[in-house]
Amino acid sequence: METVISVETGGRLVAWVSSYLAIGPFLAWAMVFPFKGPRTPEIDRVFLTSLALRPRGTMGRQPCPTHAPGDVAAMATLLLRVLRPLSRLLGGHCPAEGVSLRAGIHGASLLYPDHIPTSPLQKALLAAGSAGMALYDPYRHDMVAVLGETTGYYTLKVLRDQMRRDPEGAQILQERPRISLATLDMDKLRSLPEGSFGCEYLRFLEVNRVSPDTRAPTRFVDDEELAYVIQRYREVHDMLHTLLGMPTNILGEIVVKWFEAVQTALPMCVLGALFGPVRLRAQSLQVLVSELIPWAVQNGRRAPCVLNLYYERRWEQPLAALREELGITVPPLDMRVLS
C-alpha cells in the first residue's frame, strides 16, 4: 500500500526539522549547562552569555562548570518538552515530563557516574550545536568535549582495541588511572631534574596557566569502557603539548589537533585541524601550512598510539629520550617567537 504524506503533515515535518536545526546550539548548551526550575529572564541571560559573549582575546582555558545531579533533571524536563512534539510527529517514544533525562530516556540506565543516556536524534542535535559553538569559539572546551563524545563512538572502539592489543595500553584500561590535581604528586614533579618529562610537564602547566582539573567528565558516550578511553584522551592532551613543545595559543592547539587527528582519527580532531586555521592571520597560516602541519603529520604517523603510554610512570625519564622512543622530533620553529 502506497504511503501518502499530506501537505499539512509534510509542512509540519519541515517546520519541525527546521526548528530543531535552528536550536541545535541551545540543545548543546542545555545538556552542558543545566539549571533548576522553570525558565526565567535570568536563565535567558545565562544562555546568551554562554553562547558567544566571551571576549575574543581570551587565550587561556576556562574551567568547565560543575553542577549538582538534580540540576540535570530540571534541564532534562525542559529538553523533553522541546523534543516531545517531534517525537509524536515521527511516532516515537518520549518519556513523561516527570521522568529525568538521565534516568528515563528510552529506558536507558546510567553506565557511569556522569552518564547522560541520549538517543541518536539527541546526539545528532548535540553534535550540530556543539560543532557550531566550537567553531565560533575554539576555547569553548565544554562544546569541544560534547562534539567529541557525540561523534566519536566508532573511532573510540578502534582506539580501545588498539589499547587492548598493547601491553601498556591494556594495563591502562585495567587500572583506569586518572590525571588530576588530586592524583598528581606536585611536590614530586617539582623535585625532578631539569629536562625530565615530569619537570617539563609541570613547567607547561605553570607557564600556560592551565590545570588538569579543567577537563570535563564524559557524559554522552553510551559505553563505560569507551567513556574512559575518551576521558583518558582528554587528560593526556596537555602531555601531548609537552611532548610536541606546543603552547596553548590558537596556533599551538591547531598543531596538536593535526597530530591527534592523524593519531586517533577522532572526528572532533579532524574538524579542529581542518577548520581551526580559519582564525589565523596570514603570516601564521603560512607558517602552519608550510612548516608545522607537515611536521605534525609526520610525527603523528611515526609515533605509536599515544594512548598506550603510561605517562604517570615516565616522569623521571628525560623528555628527549621519551621523544626519541616515540619517534617525535623537536618543532621546526621556536613556538615562543610565534606566540
Secondary structure as GFF3:
##gff-version 3
##sequence-region A 1 339
A	DSSP	alpha_helix	7	22	.	.	.	ID=ss1
A	DSSP	alpha_helix	24	32	.	.	.	ID=ss2
A	DSSP	alpha_helix	41	52	.	.	.	ID=ss3
A	DSSP	alpha_helix	69	89	.	.	.	ID=ss4
A	DSSP	alpha_helix	101	104	.	.	.	ID=ss5
A	DSSP	three_ten_helix	105	107	.	.	.	ID=ss6
A	DSSP	alpha_helix	120	136	.	.	.	ID=ss7
A	DSSP	alpha_helix	141	151	.	.	.	ID=ss8
A	DSSP	alpha_helix	153	165	.	.	.	ID=ss9
A	DSSP	alpha_helix	167	175	.	.	.	ID=ss10
A	DSSP	alpha_helix	186	191	.	.	.	ID=ss11
A	DSSP	alpha_helix	197	208	.	.	.	ID=ss12
A	DSSP	three_ten_helix	212	214	.	.	.	ID=ss13
A	DSSP	alpha_helix	224	235	.	.	.	ID=ss14
A	DSSP	alpha_helix	237	244	.	.	.	ID=ss15
A	DSSP	alpha_helix	250	264	.	.	.	ID=ss16
A	DSSP	alpha_helix	267	275	.	.	.	ID=ss17
A	DSSP	three_ten_helix	276	279	.	.	.	ID=ss18
A	DSSP	alpha_helix	282	287	.	.	.	ID=ss19
A	DSSP	pi_helix	288	292	.	.	.	ID=ss20
A	DSSP	alpha_helix	293	302	.	.	.	ID=ss21
A	DSSP	three_ten_helix	306	308	.	.	.	ID=ss22
A	DSSP	three_ten_helix	311	313	.	.	.	ID=ss23
A	DSSP	alpha_helix	319	326	.	.	.	ID=ss24
A	DSSP	alpha_helix	335	338	.	.	.	ID=ss25
###
